[in-house]
Every structure is written in C-alpha cells, then in structure tokens.
Amino acid sequence: MLESELKTQLSQFKLDPVILSYADANHYLAGGVDIKGNYHLLTNKHGETQTFNSLREAEVALASLGVTAAIFEMQSAYDEMVASDTASTVRTKLHLVH
C-alpha cells in the first residue's frame, strides 16, 4: 500500500498502525492491520514491500503519516520448533515520538 493510501486508511480508522518484526530478520515492516487481522504494508511505487533497517526507521515512516502510536508485533518460530504451547507472537503498543 502506498504511503498516501495508508495515510487515508489510518486517518479514517479503517486500519490500526503496525510495525512487524520477525525473528532472525534484519529488517522491520510497517503499515496497518484491518479488523480481520490482514496486514496492509507500505510499498514503493513498484508494489514492492518497503523494509526498514531499524525499528526507529519504521517509527519515523509511520510518524510522517501522522501516526502517534502503533502496535509492535514480534513473531518468532522458536516456540513452534520446540513444540511449545505458548504463543510465539508478542504484541505491545509503541508511542511514536519524532
């Protein structure tokens, strides 16, 4: 989703802002999540998902769209690999300051 589209969706409260992190990945993803749990990530004009080298870069990208708080979601496959019953996703709310 292009920045302009995401900004509109966020301002109309159709999406909640989100930053995603995956275990063993060296980048972050930013965008929005809808009520059904579908992610709508920032893309460039060629339709390629934008990646951010740090959590701070992802925060700044969302803040530039007027976002003041976002869900930070970290997913890990480690619990699944050792057959743990615990959830392998951590969610917390981040307050964005820029």
Secondary structure as the mmCIF struct_conf table of DSSP 4:
data_model
#
loop_
_struct_conf.conf_type_id
_struct_conf.id
_struct_conf.beg_label_comp_id
_struct_conf.beg_label_asym_id
_struct_conf.beg_label_seq_id
_struct_conf.end_label_comp_id
_struct_conf.end_label_asym_id
_struct_conf.end_label_seq_id
HELX_RH_AL_P HELX_RH_AL_P1 GLU A 3 SER A 11
TURN_TY1_P TURN_TY1_P1 GLN A 12 PHE A 13
BEND BEND1 LYS A 14 LEU A 15
STRN STRN1 ASP A 16 TYR A 22
TURN_TY1_P TURN_TY1_P2 ALA A 23 ASP A 24
BEND BEND2 ASN A 26 ASN A 26
STRN STRN2 TYR A 28 VAL A 33
TURN_TY1_P TURN_TY1_P3 ILE A 35 LYS A 36
BEND BEND3 GLY A 37 GLY A 37
STRN STRN3 TYR A 39 LEU A 41
STRN STRN4 THR A 43 THR A 43
TURN_TY1_P TURN_TY1_P4 LYS A 45 HIS A 46
BEND BEND4 GLY A 47 GLY A 47
HELX_LH_PP_P HELX_LH_PP_P1 GLU A 48 GLU A 48
STRN STRN5 THR A 49 THR A 49
HELX_LH_PP_P HELX_LH_PP_P2 GLN A 50 GLN A 50
STRN STRN6 PHE A 52 PHE A 52
BEND BEND5 ASN A 53 SER A 54
HELX_RH_AL_P HELX_RH_AL_P2 LEU A 55 ALA A 63
TURN_TY1_P TURN_TY1_P5 SER A 64 GLY A 66
STRN STRN7 ALA A 69 GLN A 75
BEND BEND6 ALA A 77 ALA A 77
HELX_RH_AL_P HELX_RH_AL_P3 TYR A 78 MET A 81
TURN_TY1_P TURN_TY1_P6 VAL A 82 ALA A 83
BEND BEND7 ASP A 85 THR A 86
BEND BEND8 SER A 88 SER A 88
STRN STRN8 THR A 89 HIS A 95
#
